[in-house]
Amino acid sequence: MDPWRDIEAAIREAAGASFAIESRSGAGGGCINECYVVRGRGQAFFVKLNAPKRLSMFEAESAGLDEIARSNTVRVPRPLCHGTGAGASWLVLEHIELGRASGRGMEELGRRLAAMHRVTAAHVGWHRDNTIGATPQINTPCADWIRFWRERRLGFQLRLARENGYGGRLLTQGERLLERLPAFFSGHAPRPSLLHGDLWSGNAAFRRDATPVIFDPAVYYGDREADIAMTELFGGFSADFYRAYDEANARDPGYATRKELYNLYHVLNHLNLFGGGYRAQAERMIEELLAGT
């Protein structure tokens, strides 16, 4: 089944202008979705495709991009429309021509991310759930950040690990870590900041004029250090980025330990999505965290 006629019609209706797909080329987009750039009549759009049941994932991504856009801090691709039909669901975004990273661009990303993190809410979480990769991410609002991280982040991933057949020391030590979470937050009471939620280097880029762009969010409100921690998990962010961020919104004492706690969430998610060596990495991180409490 071919969804492209439906997508073309949806773009035409949402854009309020004549549009017809004249060319379609594959684009990098990770391992979750099929991604394309479509062009026609002087316009270009970025299109993500997945199975029909994934429409809610695209709806949440669109809402997350709108949430960041309203902050007027970091540039994001504007969502145009989403829908389902002909055997696929889709999300159509503004297409942004990208260039190469530079020291100037990294500095600007650090400053703008710090500004985004100064946008706050009354509670942690968000008004809707979304996904982290292909995994559900539960964002039910909560007044207590430690409880939120225990129940809706680490605890949720550990329950998924059990369902996926991972038991033994991973779960027993993981439960011990959940009990000890308050020890990591002595003197640290984070404001609920607007977070990208999945900020690794593959989800940040730069326009040709060095303007930073972030995309593929898993938005919620929480400790800003969770975003910064993930920038360190897989690398790719320069010293210019961290210096500019800290000049604008310095990290709190204790971040070096908490970043492992925050990145454990993503490592557990990778274990649940991809298996492999992530179990050993997760167990090692849990042991190191327990040893520090």
C-alpha positions in Angstrom: 0.0 0.0 0.0 1.3 3.5 -0.9 0.6 6.3 1.6 2.2 9.1 -0.5 -1.0 10.3 -2.2 -2.6 10.7 1.3 0.6 12.5 2.5 0.6 14.8 -0.5 -3.0 15.7 0.1 -2.4 16.3 3.8 0.5 18.6 3.0 -1.6 20.5 0.5 -4.4 21.0 3.0 -2.1 22.0 5.9 0.1 24.3 3.9 -2.9 26.0 2.3 -1.1 26.1 -1.0 -0.7 24.1 -4.2 1.8 21.2 -3.6 2.6 18.0 -5.5 5.5 15.6 -4.8 8.0 15.9 -7.6 10.9 14.1 -5.9 11.4 11.9 -2.8 14.7 10.9 -1.3 15.6 8.9 1.8 17.1 10.7 4.8 18.8 9.6 7.9 16.4 9.3 10.8 17.7 6.6 13.2 16.3 3.1 13.5 12.7 3.8 14.6 11.2 5.5 11.5 11.6 5.7 7.7 12.5 9.3 6.9 12.3 11.2 3.6 12.7 14.6 2.1 9.9 15.4 -0.4 10.1 18.3 -2.8 7.8 19.9 -5.2 6.8 23.4 -6.6 9.7 25.1 -4.8 8.8 23.6 -1.4 10.5 20.9 0.7 9.3 18.9 3.7 10.7 16.2 6.0 8.5 13.2 6.3 8.6 10.4 8.9 6.8 7.1 8.3 5.9 4.3 10.6 3.1 1.7 11.1 -0.5 3.0 11.6 -0.4 2.1 15.3 2.4 4.6 15.8 0.3 7.6 15.1 0.1 8.6 18.8 3.9 8.7 18.8 3.9 11.2 16.0 1.1 13.2 17.7 3.2 13.4 20.8 6.4 14.4 18.9 4.5 17.2 17.2 3.2 18.5 20.5 6.7 18.3 21.9 8.1 20.4 19.0 5.4 22.9 19.5 6.2 23.1 23.3 9.9 23.9 22.5 9.0 26.3 19.7 6.7 28.3 22.1 9.7 28.8 24.4 11.4 30.9 21.7 14.8 29.5 22.7 16.2 26.7 20.6 15.2 26.3 16.9 13.2 23.2 16.1 11.6 22.1 12.8 8.0 23.2 12.8 5.4 20.3 12.5 3.0 20.7 9.6 0.7 17.8 9.8 0.3 14.2 10.9 -2.1 11.4 10.0 -2.6 7.8 9.0 -3.8 5.8 6.0 -2.8 3.4 3.3 -0.9 1.2 5.8 1.2 3.9 7.4 1.2 6.8 9.9 3.2 9.9 9.1 4.5 13.2 10.5 5.4 16.0 8.2 7.9 18.6 9.4 9.5 21.8 8.1 12.6 20.8 6.1 15.7 22.7 7.4 18.9 22.8 5.4 21.7 21.8 7.7 25.4 22.6 7.7 28.4 21.6 9.8 29.0 22.0 13.5 31.4 24.7 14.6 32.7 26.2 17.8 30.4 29.2 17.4 27.4 26.9 16.8 28.2 24.8 19.8 28.5 27.9 22.0 25.1 29.1 20.7 23.5 25.8 21.4 24.8 25.9 25.0 23.4 29.4 25.6 20.1 28.6 24.0 19.6 25.3 25.8 20.3 27.1 29.1 17.6 29.6 28.1 15.2 26.7 27.4 15.9 25.2 30.8 14.9 28.5 32.4 11.4 27.8 31.1 9.7 26.1 34.0 6.3 24.5 35.1 4.6 24.0 38.4 5.0 20.2 38.3 7.4 17.7 36.8 6.2 15.6 34.0 4.0 16.8 31.1 0.3 16.9 30.1 0.7 13.9 27.9 2.8 10.7 27.5 5.2 10.3 24.6 8.0 7.9 23.7 11.8 7.5 24.2 12.8 5.8 21.1 10.0 3.3 20.5 9.4 2.9 24.3 6.5 4.5 26.0 7.5 7.4 28.3 5.1 8.1 31.1 4.8 11.8 32.0 1.9 11.9 34.5 2.6 15.1 36.4 3.9 14.9 39.9 5.0 17.4 42.6 8.0 15.2 43.7 10.9 14.9 41.4 12.4 11.9 43.3 9.2 10.0 43.2 8.8 10.8 39.5 12.3 9.5 38.7 11.7 6.4 40.8 8.3 5.5 39.4 8.1 6.9 35.9 11.7 6.6 34.8 14.0 4.1 36.4 11.2 1.9 37.9 9.3 1.8 34.6 12.4 0.7 32.7 13.2 -2.0 35.4 9.7 -3.3 35.1 10.1 -3.5 31.3 13.4 -5.3 31.8 11.7 -7.9 33.9 9.0 -8.4 31.3 11.7 -8.7 28.6 13.4 -11.6 30.6 16.2 -9.7 32.3 16.3 -10.7 36.0 18.9 -11.5 38.6 21.3 -8.9 39.8 20.1 -6.2 37.4 16.7 -6.2 39.2 17.7 -6.9 42.8 20.4 -4.1 42.7 18.1 -1.9 40.7 15.5 -2.1 43.5 18.1 -1.3 46.0 19.0 1.8 44.0 15.4 2.9 43.8 15.2 2.8 47.6 18.4 5.0 47.9 17.4 7.7 45.5 17.0 10.4 48.1 20.7 10.2 48.9 21.5 11.7 45.4 19.4 14.8 46.0 20.7 16.1 49.3 20.7 19.9 48.9 19.4 19.6 45.3 15.8 20.6 44.6 15.6 21.1 40.9 12.9 23.3 39.3 10.8 21.6 36.7 12.6 22.8 33.5 11.5 22.3 29.9 13.6 19.3 28.7 14.3 18.0 25.2 14.4 14.5 26.9 16.5 12.7 24.4 19.4 15.1 23.7 22.2 13.0 22.2 24.3 14.4 19.4 22.2 12.7 16.7 19.3 14.9 17.7 21.1 18.3 17.4 22.5 19.9 14.3 23.2 23.4 12.9 22.0 25.5 10.0 24.5 26.8 7.5 24.6 30.1 9.5 25.5 28.1 12.6 22.1 28.4 14.2 21.5 25.3 16.4 18.5 23.1 15.7 17.2 20.3 18.0 14.7 17.6 16.9 13.2 14.2 17.8 12.3 15.3 21.3 10.9 13.3 24.2 9.6 16.4 26.0 8.7 16.7 29.7 9.5 19.1 32.6 12.2 17.9 35.1 15.7 18.4 36.3 17.7 20.2 33.6 20.7 18.1 34.5 19.0 15.1 32.9 19.3 16.8 29.5 23.0 17.8 30.1 23.7 14.3 31.3 22.6 12.7 28.1 24.8 15.0 26.0 27.7 13.2 27.8 26.4 9.7 27.4 27.5 9.2 23.7 29.7 12.2 23.3 29.6 14.7 20.3 29.2 17.9 22.3 32.3 20.1 22.5 33.9 22.0 25.4 32.5 25.2 23.8 29.0 23.9 24.4 29.5 23.1 28.1 31.4 26.3 28.8 28.6 28.4 27.2 25.9 26.5 29.1 27.6 26.9 32.5 28.2 30.6 31.9 24.5 31.0 31.4 23.1 28.5 33.8 25.8 26.6 35.8 25.3 23.0 36.8 24.8 22.4 40.6 27.2 20.6 42.9 26.7 16.8 42.8 26.0 16.8 39.0 28.9 14.4 38.3 27.2 11.7 40.3 23.6 12.5 39.3 24.4 12.3 35.6 25.1 8.6 36.0 21.7 8.2 37.6 20.0 10.1 34.8 21.9 8.2 32.1 21.0 4.9 33.6 17.5 5.5 32.4 18.7 5.7 28.8 21.0 2.7 29.1 18.1 0.7 30.5 16.0 1.9 27.6 18.6 0.7 25.2 18.7 -2.7 26.9 14.9 -3.0 26.5 15.1 -1.9 22.9 18.2 -3.6 21.7 19.5 -6.0 24.3 23.2 -6.9 23.8 25.9 -5.4 25.9 23.6 -2.9 27.5 22.8 -5.2 30.4 26.4 -5.3 31.5 26.7 -1.5 31.2 23.5 -1.0 33.2 24.6 -3.4 36.0 28.0 -1.7 36.2 26.3 1.7 36.5 24.0 0.5 39.2 26.8 -1.0 41.2 28.9 2.3 40.9 25.9 4.3 42.0 25.2 2.1 45.0 28.8 2.2 46.0 28.6 6.0 46.1 25.7 6.2 48.6 
